[in-house]
Amino acid sequence: MKVTPTALPEVLLIEPRVFADERGFFYESYNARTLREAGLEAEFVQDNHSRSSRNVLRGLHYQIRQAQGKLVRVTLGEVFDVAVDLRRGSPNFGRWVGLRLSAENKHMLWVPPGFAHGFLVLSECAEFLYKTTDYWAREHERCLLWNDPELGVAWPLVGEPILAAKDAAGLRLSQAEVYS
C-alpha cells in the first residue's frame, strides 16, 4: 500500500497494490501492520456500507464525543469525498480536502477523529464502505452545513443535491460544536 498525506496532512490517501489479470483483480483493502508502519494506528470497531444514487450528498458528519476515525472506500461507482478539520487548535481548522474515490481507482481515505466527513455520489449509484474507530452514537452526532460559505467546499455538483433532512439542517462552522 502507498500512503500519502493530503493537503490536510492527517488525512491520508491510501492506494492499495492491485494485482489484475484476465480473471479480475485482487488487493488488500486493510492490513493493520502495513498501515501501522505508515503511521496509521487505529483500532476499528464497526464496518458500515451504504448505497446511494447520483447527486446524493451525505454529510458533513461527525461525533462531538466518541469521535470516529474513518477508513473509507468505494466498491461500486464514484464519489467526491470530503474531510473538514474541526480541531479548533489546528493550523488547518475549518479547511477541507476533497478527493475522488471510485471502484475503478480503488483509492481509500483515512479521515481521523476530529474531522467532519461527507461525500457526493458522482456516478449513477455508488456503494461506500467504511470502518470506524468508535461506535455510532446518535446523541453525539453533529452535522456541518454542506454548503456553508465559510467552508467553501467545491462540490462538483450537477444540479441540486439530494439531502437527508439532517444534512439540509446542518449548522455553519461558526455555529457548530467543534473539538478543543
N, C-alpha and C positions, 0 to 999 in steps of 0.2 A: 504494500500500500504506500502511496505517496501522500504525505500530509503536508499541507501548505497553509500558513496563516493568510487570512484575507485582509482587507483594509482595516478591519477591526481584529487585531492580532489574536484575541482569544477565540474568535470564531474561525474554525478550521475547515478547509476544503479537503476532503478525503477522496482520493482517486484509487480505486482498487486495481490490482493487476488482473486483467481479464484474459482468460485462455479461451480462444474461439477457434472452431474448425467447422467442417461441413455438418457436424451433428448439432451445433449450437454453441453455447458458451458455459463457462464456469468461472466464478470468482468468490473469494471470501468476502462476505459483507460485514463480518465482525470477527476480530481476533484481539482479545484483551491484551495479550502480550505485545503484539505489534503496535497497537495504539498506545499502550503504556510507554513503550520505548520511544514513541513520537511525542510524549508529554501529555497524552490524554489519559488521565487516571479517573475512571468513573465506574461506579457500580450501578448497573441497570436493574430496575425492579419491575418494569412494566413495558410491554410492547403494545403499540396502537396501530391500527390500519384503517384508513379512510378511503372512500371512493367519492369523487366529485366530478361534476360536469364542467364544461368550458365556462369561463368567466366567474366561477365560484371563487370568492375570496374569503379565506378563513384567517382570522387574526385581527389584530396583533395580540396574541395571548401571552399571559404569564401568571405565575402564582406568587403573591407577595410574601407568603410563608410557604414552607415546603417547596421552595424554588426548584424547578426542574431543569436539569440539563437534558438536551435532546440530541440524539443522533438520528438524522433524518435522511430518507432516500425515496426515490420514486421507482416503482416497479412496472408501471404502465403509464404512458403519456409523458407530459412535460408540465412543470410548474416554474414559476418565478418565486423563489424562496427568499424571505427577508428576516433578518435579525436586527434588533434595535437595542443598543446599550442603555440600560436603565439604572446603572450604578452611579449614584449621584457624585461620588468621589472620583470617578473615572475621567481621564482626559478626553475620552470619547463619548461622554454622557450625551444622549439624545441623537447620536449618529447612527446611521443604518448601513447595512451592506445587503445587496441582493444578488443572487446567482440563479442561473437556470439549472435545474436538476431534471434529469429525464431518464426514462428506461434505456434510452439509447446511449447516453454518455455515462451512465452508472455512477455518477458522482454522488457523494454524500456530504452532509454538512454537520459539523458539531456546533451546536448552539448551547453555550454554557449557562449555568444558573446566573441570574442577574440580567438576562436579556429577554425581551419580548420576541415572539416568533409568529410568523404568518406566511401564507402562500396564496398565489393566484394561479388557477388552472389555465394553461395556455392551449392545451390540446382538447380534442373532443371530450375526453374524460381522462382522469388520472387516478391512479392508486398510489397512496402516500403511506409509507411505513415509518414509524419512529420508535426508538427506545427512549425511556425516560429514567432519570436518576431518582425520582421520587414519585409517589402516587398522586393521582389527580385528587384534588380537594376543592369541591365546589365553593366552600366558604372563603377560600383564599384566591380563587380565580379572579383575574382582572383583565381588562381589555383596553388597549390604546385605540384611539380612532384611526382607522386605516388611512384616512386622507387628511390627517392633521397637517396644516400648512407649516407648522413649526418643525415637523419631521421632514416633510418634503419627499416622501418615498416616491420614486419614479416608477410606479406600477405600469407595466406595458399593457394597458387596458385597450380593448376594442369594445366600445360601448360601456354601459353601466355594469358594475359587478353585481353578482348575486350574493347577498349577505344574509347571515343569520341575524335575528333581532338583536342579540347581544353584541354582535360586531358592528351593527349600524349605530348602536348606542354607546360605543366606546368613548373613552374620555381623551381629551387633548393631553399632551405631555405635561403642560403647565398645571393641570388639574389632577393628574394621576398620582397614585401612591407609587413610589419608586424605592429602590434599595438604598440603604445608608452607605 
